[in-house]
Amino acid sequence: MKYVYAVESRRAGGVSIGVNLNPNNACNWRCIYCQVSGLTRGAPPDPDLEQLERELRSMIAIAASDAGGIGPRHIEDVAFSGNGESSLSPRFGDAVQCVRRVLREMDPCGAIRLRLITNGSQILHPQVQIGLHSIEEHAGEVWFKVDGGSREAIARINDVNLDPQGVAHRLGRCAELVSTWVQTCVFSLDGQGPDETWLNDYLSLLRDAGTDRLKGVLLYGIARPSMQPEATRLARLSTEEIESIAASIRETGLTVKVSP
C-alpha cells in the first residue's frame, strides 16, 4: 500500500493504522533519531485521496477479520504519521475528512481514535487549522512534538532553527483548537543524556504554552535504530532515567505517560 500501514504502537497501546501523506520521504525537519531511510528536506506531493480511502477501508477490514489465523485485532487508532510532516500536505484538510468519512462508516461506535502526530510547524496555517477542527469534531487528538526547550537543543535534536517562544505559541494554539498531548523523545547523545539545563528549558516552554491547556506528555525512549547519520552516537536511556525525567514533569501538574 502507498498511503496506509499498520504497526504495533507502544504509545497508542496496540494496533495503530498509519496514514502516510509523505510517500516521498520528505519533511521540513530532520530529527536525529528518525527511522525514515532516505529522508529528504521538502514537502509531500498531492495525495490520491481515492486510493487512500480504498487502502484505509481494506486495512480496517483486514484487521477486523481473521486474516493470518490470529483472530480479529482491536484497532486503537488511525494516525496521520508517516515518512515526514503530514500537515505539509496541500490537501491535509481533505485527507482528514476522507479518513473521518471511512471511520464514520466502518466504526460507527467511535472505538477507533483519530490522531495527528506532528512537529507542529504548520499549526498556524488556515488549511491546517481546518483539519484540526475536523479532528476535534471526531473527538480525536494531536500529539505535538517537543524535544527541547532552547534554540540550541531544538537545533541539535531536530536540525531546525526555531525560536522556543514560537514553538510555545504554536503548541498553545493547537491545544486551544483540539485535545493535545506533547510527545517527547529522550536519549543520550555522545554519552550525554538530558541534563538540568535541558529539563529547565523544556519545562519553561511547556509553561509558556500553558500547562493547563495540555492533556499531558508522552515521554518515550528510542525503540528502533535511527536511519540518520547520527545513529551511532545515540543510545537508549534506562527506564529509571526516563522515569526520573517524568517525575520532574509531573511536578508541573501534567500527566506523563512513559514508554521506555
N, C-alpha and C positions, 0 to 999 in steps of 0.2 A: 504493500500500500504506500501511496505517496504522502498522504497527509495524516494518517491515523495509525497509532501504535498502542500497544498495551504493555504495562510494566507492573511489577510488584513495588509499590511505593512505601518507604518507611514512614514518611511524613503523612501520607494520606491514610496509612493504616490498612492497606490492602491493594486490590487491583485498581489501577488508575489508567484510564484511556486518555492518551495524549493526542492533542491536535497540534500538528506541526505546520505552521504557516511559513516556515523558513526552510524549505527543502534545498535551497542553495547554500545552506550553512553560513548565512550572513547575519551579522549582529553589529550593533554600534558600540558594544563593549567587548573586552577580551579578558574575562576573568581567568586568573592563572590556574584555577582548579577545574576549568571547563572540560567536560568529557567529549566535546564535539571534535572529531578529527577533521582537519581541513577547514577550520573556522576562518572566515574572512570578514573584513570590515565591509559593511554595506547594508542594504535593505532587501527584503524579500520581494519576489515578483507578485503580480496579481494572482490570487489563488483561483483555481477552478472550483467554485463552490458546489456545483452539481456533483463533481467527483468526490469532494469532501463529504457531502451528505451521503452518497452511496457507501463510501468506506465506513463512515461512522455507524450507519444502520447495520452494515454487515458485522462490524466488530462487536457491537452491543448484542446482536443476535448470537454470534459465536460464543461470547462469554456467558450468555444466559442458557446455552444449550449444554449438552453433554459431550461436546467436541473433545476428542482426545481421551474419552473414557474416565475423566476425573470429576465429572459432575458439574453442574452449573456453578459459576463463580459469582460472588457478590461484587458488583462494581461500586467502588467508593466514590469515584468522581470522573468527570470529563474535564480535563485541564488543558488550557492553552499553554503549552510548554514544549517547545521544540528545539530546533538547532539554531536558535537566535532569539531576538526580541520580537514576540508576537505582535505587539502593538505598533510596530513599524509597518505592518501590512497596510496597503492603501485601502483594503476592504475589511479592516478589522471589525468594525461595527456590523457589517453584513455577515461576517463569519460567525459572530456571536449569535445573531438572530437565527442563522442556519442551524447552529447547534441547539439552540433553545427549541426550535421547531421539532427537531428529532426527539429531544428529551420529552417534550410535552406528549408526543405520540407514543413513544416506546417506554416511558417511565412516568405514567400519569400520576403515580403516588408521590413523586418527587423524592425518591430514595437516593438518586444519584446527584451528588453535588456538582455545581458548575464553578470552576475556578480559573483564574488567570494568574499565572506565575510570571512576574515581570521585574525588570530592573527599574521601573518607574519613570524612565526618562521622558516618556511621551504623555504622561498623565494630564498635562495642561492643554493638550490639543483637543479641539472640539469634537472631532470624529471619534477620538479615543474615549472621551467622556460619554458619548452616546453609547458606546459599547459597555462602559462601566455601569451606566444607568440600567442597561438591559440585564447585566449580570445581577445587579441588586434586585431587579424585579423578579428574577428567578430564585431569589434567596441564596445567591451564590456569594463568593468572596474572592478577595485578591490576596496573593502572597507577594509582598513588596520587598525586594532585595535591599538590605543594608549590611554591608560587610565591614564598614569602617565609618568613623565619625569625623575624620580630619581629611583635608585635601591630600595629604601625604599617604594616608592609609588607603584611601579610595584609589589613588593612582597606583599604588603598589599591588593591590589585590585585583582591582577591576580594570586597570590600564586605561583609565579615562581621567580627564582633568575636570573635576567638578567642585563647586562651592558647596560645602556641607549645609549651609543655610538654604540653598536652593533645593537640595535633597529633602531637607526637613519640611520645606514648604510643599513640595510635591507629595510627600508622604501624608502630611496633614490634610491636604486637599483630597487625596484619594480616600482617606478614612472618612471624610465628610460625605463622599458620594456612595461608598459601598463598604461593607464589612471587610476590614483589612487587618491581616497579620503581617508582621515583619518576619522575613526569613533571613537567617544569618549563618554563613558557613565559617567555622573556626578550625584552624590547623596550625601547624608550625611551619615556618619558612626559614630555611637555613638554620634549623635547630632552635629557632626562637618562636615561642607561642605568643598569643595576645598578652600584652603587659598592662600595667596600671594606666599608662598614658592612653593606650588604645581603648581600654574599658571606659575611662572617664570621657573621652571624646565621643565614643559610641553612645553612652547614656545621655550625654548633653544633646546629641542630635535627636534622640527619641523624645526627650523632654521638650525640645523646641517644636517638634511635630505635634506634641500633645499626647501624653501617655494615656489620658482619659479617653481619647478617641480610638485607641488601638485595641484590637481583640487580644493581642499578646505577641509573643516572639516564638518562632520556630527555630530553635538552635540546633544545628546539626554539624556533624563532622564529615570528613571525606570517606565515602564508601567505595568508590571506584577510581581507577587511575585517571589522572589528568592527561589530556591529549595536547597540552600546551608545552612550550619549550622549558618552562619552569618545573616540569613534573618531578624530576629527580631531586629538586630542592624542597619538596613538600612532604610532610609526614602527618599521620593522624595523631590527634591528641587522645589521651586516655579518657575513659568515662569520668574519672574523678576530676580531671582538669576541666572538662566541659561542664560538669555539674557545679564546679566552683564558680564559673562564669555565670551560669544560670542563677545561682543563689544571689549574686550581686545584682542581676537584672530584676529579680523578684523583689528586691528591696525597694524598687520604684513603685511597686504595686501591680506590676504587669504579670500576667500569666505567662509561664515559659514551658514549652514542650520540648523535650530533649530527644534527639535521635543520634546517638553516638556514631 
